[in-house]
Amino acid sequence: MHSRQSLFKKKKQKKWPYIVSGTILGLLVAAIVTWIGINDWNINESLASLGLTNKTEEMTTEEKEKDMIDEQEAEEPTKEEQVVEPPVVEEPEVDMSGANGYIGHETLPMEPTYFQGVLIASKKYPLPSTFDPGESKDARAAFEEMAAEAKLSGFDLVAFSTYRSFEYQTTLYQRYVSNDGQEEADRYSARPGYSEHQTGLAFDIGEQHFEQHFARESFGETEAGKWVAANAHHYGFIMRYPKEKEKITGYMYEPWHFRYVGKQLAGEIYEAGTTLEEYLDI
């Protein structure tokens, strides 16, 4: 039988390993807490400093975003590698209506302009202020021939306006601007130097005793106006400013304004159903 003293020694020996283990564990916990505290209580940073995390876990959100951007840029071609397509620039449609037709053509030339032998007077191709040919004899003879033929059909035609000098066109245009304003006047009256009447080849045609239709769109609705529109080309005249061609010719519909170009050219333009600009491609 063991004595009481021997039993007490055995119990004390059994407790010793537990005391040592507890002390070591306590010191370890204290060390961990202290280390975390040194790293501003950042557990991830503390673990990273001990080599217990991988590189990706060490990265901050800002660093990760930067890496993603770097990867994308690496996949994209450099400026030298990129193929830059030149921009497609569409030439805007030229609006010849109103004052716009004069833009870039405000200076009168020293000499008149001809295309394929045809004298041109328009908002794009003005005449010199000194150009002063008077009324064309060929145009007058052609008109008299046409008027004689029209009389056989019961129409008494008259040319109420033909040649106009530069000075007279200046007075006329200024009057129209005073009455209607420049923008509106530019639709039906040429500025000095730009008028076909200065060529002596333009004839404004009407019917005798029906002056209310002179220089009016209503002339195109009269029987005489319809006859002239259908037959003028036989005598070398074309309707210079047809309907719905204002953006091309620069002037509103004028069924009374005819231009002498000769029988052959007049017939070709009439058959083509075009304007002088379209036919000559100017």
C-alpha positions in Angstrom: 0.0 0.0 0.0 1.4 3.3 -1.1 1.8 6.1 1.4 0.0 9.4 1.1 3.2 11.2 0.3 4.0 8.9 -2.6 0.5 9.5 -4.1 1.0 13.2 -3.9 4.3 13.0 -5.8 2.7 11.0 -8.6 -0.2 13.5 -9.0 2.3 16.4 -9.2 4.4 14.6 -11.9 1.3 14.1 -14.0 0.4 17.9 -13.9 3.8 19.1 -15.0 3.5 18.4 -18.8 0.3 20.3 -18.9 1.8 23.3 -17.3 4.7 23.4 -19.8 2.4 23.0 -22.8 0.1 25.7 -21.6 3.0 28.0 -21.0 4.3 27.5 -24.5 0.9 27.9 -26.1 0.4 31.1 -24.2 3.7 32.5 -25.3 2.9 31.6 -28.9 -0.5 33.3 -28.8 1.1 36.4 -27.2 3.8 36.4 -30.0 1.1 36.2 -32.7 -1.0 39.0 -31.2 2.1 41.1 -30.8 3.2 40.5 -34.5 -0.3 41.4 -35.8 -0.2 44.6 -33.7 3.1 45.5 -35.2 1.5 45.2 -38.7 -1.3 47.6 -37.7 -3.6 44.7 -37.0 -3.6 43.7 -40.7 -3.9 39.9 -40.6 -3.2 39.5 -44.4 -0.1 41.7 -44.2 1.1 39.8 -41.2 0.7 36.5 -42.9 2.3 37.8 -46.1 5.4 39.0 -44.1 5.8 35.4 -42.8 5.6 34.0 -46.4 2.2 32.4 -45.7 0.3 33.9 -48.6 0.9 33.9 -52.4 1.6 37.0 -54.5 -1.9 37.5 -55.7 -3.2 37.5 -52.1 -0.6 40.1 -51.2 -1.8 42.6 -53.9 -4.1 45.4 -53.0 -7.2 46.2 -55.0 -5.4 49.1 -56.6 -2.4 46.9 -57.6 -4.8 44.2 -59.1 -6.6 46.8 -61.2 -3.2 48.1 -62.5 -2.1 44.6 -63.4 -5.4 44.1 -65.3 -4.9 47.3 -67.3 -1.3 46.4 -68.1 -2.5 43.0 -69.4 -5.1 44.6 -71.6 -2.6 47.1 -73.0 -0.2 44.3 -73.7 -2.9 42.5 -75.8 -3.7 45.7 -77.8 -1.5 46.7 -80.8 0.8 49.7 -80.4 0.2 52.9 -82.3 2.7 51.8 -84.9 0.8 48.5 -85.4 -2.7 50.0 -85.5 -4.1 50.5 -89.0 -5.7 53.9 -89.1 -8.4 54.2 -91.9 -8.6 57.7 -93.4 -11.9 59.4 -92.7 -14.4 59.4 -95.5 -15.2 63.0 -96.3 -18.3 63.4 -98.5 -18.4 66.5 -100.5 -21.5 68.4 -99.5 -24.2 69.1 -102.1 -23.8 72.6 -103.4 -27.0 74.5 -102.8 -27.3 77.1 -105.6 -30.5 78.6 -104.3 -30.6 82.1 -103.0 -27.3 83.9 -102.1 -25.5 80.6 -101.6 -24.8 80.3 -105.3 -22.5 83.3 -105.2 -20.2 82.0 -102.4 -16.7 81.7 -103.8 -17.6 83.5 -107.0 -18.0 87.1 -105.9 -15.2 88.5 -108.0 -15.9 89.5 -111.6 -13.4 88.1 -114.2 -11.5 89.9 -116.8 -12.8 87.7 -119.6 -16.1 85.8 -120.2 -16.3 82.1 -119.7 -17.0 79.6 -122.5 -17.7 75.8 -122.2 -17.6 73.8 -125.4 -18.0 77.1 -127.3 -21.0 78.1 -125.3 -20.9 81.5 -123.5 -21.9 81.1 -119.8 -23.3 83.6 -117.4 -24.4 82.2 -114.1 -23.8 82.6 -110.3 -20.7 80.5 -110.7 -19.4 82.0 -113.9 -20.0 85.8 -114.1 -19.2 88.2 -116.9 -16.8 91.1 -116.8 -18.5 94.4 -116.0 -17.2 95.7 -119.3 -18.8 92.9 -121.4 -21.2 94.8 -123.6 -22.2 92.9 -126.8 -25.7 94.2 -127.2 -28.6 92.1 -128.3 -27.5 89.0 -130.4 -28.6 89.3 -134.0 -28.7 85.5 -134.3 -31.0 85.3 -131.3 -33.2 88.1 -132.6 -33.6 86.4 -136.0 -34.4 83.1 -134.3 -37.0 84.7 -132.2 -38.7 86.4 -135.1 -38.8 83.1 -136.9 -40.4 81.5 -133.9 -42.9 84.3 -133.4 -44.0 84.1 -137.0 -44.7 80.4 -136.6 -46.5 80.9 -133.3 -48.8 83.5 -134.9 -50.0 80.7 -137.3 -51.2 78.9 -134.2 -52.9 82.0 -132.9 -50.2 83.2 -130.4 -48.8 86.7 -130.7 -45.4 86.4 -129.0 -43.3 89.3 -127.8 -39.8 89.5 -126.3 -40.4 92.1 -123.6 -36.8 92.0 -122.2 -33.6 90.9 -124.0 -30.2 92.6 -123.6 -29.4 94.4 -120.4 -26.2 96.4 -119.7 -24.2 95.9 -116.5 -25.4 99.4 -115.4 -29.1 98.6 -116.0 -28.8 95.3 -114.3 -27.3 97.1 -111.3 -30.3 99.4 -111.0 -32.8 96.6 -111.6 -31.2 94.3 -109.0 -31.0 97.0 -106.3 -34.7 97.7 -106.8 -35.6 94.1 -106.3 -33.5 93.9 -103.1 -35.1 97.1 -101.8 -38.6 95.5 -102.4 -38.0 91.9 -101.3 -34.7 91.7 -99.5 -31.4 90.2 -100.9 -32.1 86.6 -100.1 -35.4 86.5 -102.0 -34.2 88.8 -104.8 -31.3 86.4 -105.4 -33.8 83.7 -106.3 -35.2 85.5 -109.3 -32.8 88.3 -110.2 -29.1 88.1 -111.1 -26.6 90.4 -109.4 -24.7 92.8 -111.8 -22.3 90.8 -113.9 -24.1 87.5 -113.4 -27.1 88.0 -115.6 -27.7 86.1 -118.8 -29.3 89.2 -120.2 -25.9 90.8 -120.3 -24.9 88.2 -123.0 -27.6 89.5 -125.4 -28.7 85.8 -125.8 -31.5 85.7 -123.2 -35.0 86.6 -124.2 -37.9 87.0 -121.8 -41.0 85.9 -123.8 -44.7 86.7 -123.3 -47.9 87.0 -125.2 -49.1 90.3 -126.6 -52.1 91.8 -124.7 -51.5 89.4 -121.8 -49.0 91.4 -119.8 -50.4 90.1 -116.5 -48.4 86.9 -117.3 -45.1 88.7 -118.1 -42.3 87.4 -115.9 -44.8 85.3 -114.0 -45.0 81.5 -113.4 -48.6 81.7 -114.7 -47.2 82.2 -118.2 -46.3 78.5 -118.2 -49.9 77.6 -117.7 -51.2 79.6 -120.7 -51.6 78.1 -124.1 -49.0 80.4 -125.5 -46.5 79.5 -122.7 -47.1 75.8 -123.4 -46.5 76.3 -127.1 -43.2 78.1 -126.5 -42.0 75.4 -124.0 -42.7 72.7 -126.6 -41.4 74.4 -129.7 -38.6 76.8 -128.7 -35.8 74.3 -129.2 -36.7 74.1 -132.9 -35.5 77.7 -133.2 -32.4 77.4 -131.0 -33.9 78.4 -127.6 -34.0 76.5 -124.3 -36.0 77.2 -121.2 -33.1 78.3 -119.0 -34.6 77.8 -115.6 -36.9 74.8 -115.6 -39.1 73.7 -112.8 -37.5 71.9 -109.8 -34.0 72.8 -110.9 -33.3 75.7 -108.6 -30.4 74.0 -106.8 -28.7 73.4 -110.1 -29.3 76.7 -112.0 -29.5 79.0 -109.0 -32.8 80.5 -110.0 -36.5 79.7 -109.4 -38.7 78.3 -112.2 -39.0 80.9 -115.0 -41.1 79.6 -117.9 -40.7 83.0 -119.7 -36.9 83.1 -119.7 -35.3 81.5 -122.8 -31.7 81.3 -123.8 -30.4 81.1 -127.4 -27.8 78.3 -127.9 -28.4 77.3 -131.5 -30.7 74.8 -133.0 -28.5 71.7 -132.6 -27.6 72.2 -129.0 -31.1 73.3 -128.0 -32.5 70.1 -129.6 -30.1 67.9 -127.7 -30.7 69.6 -124.4 -34.5 69.5 -124.9 -34.4 65.7 -125.8 -32.2 65.0 -122.7 -34.6 66.9 -120.5 -31.7 68.6 -118.6 -30.4 72.1 -117.9 -27.5 73.8 -119.5 -25.4 73.1 -116.4 -26.2 69.4 -116.4 -25.6 69.0 -120.2 -22.2 70.8 -120.1 -21.4 69.3 -116.7 -20.5 72.6 -115.2 
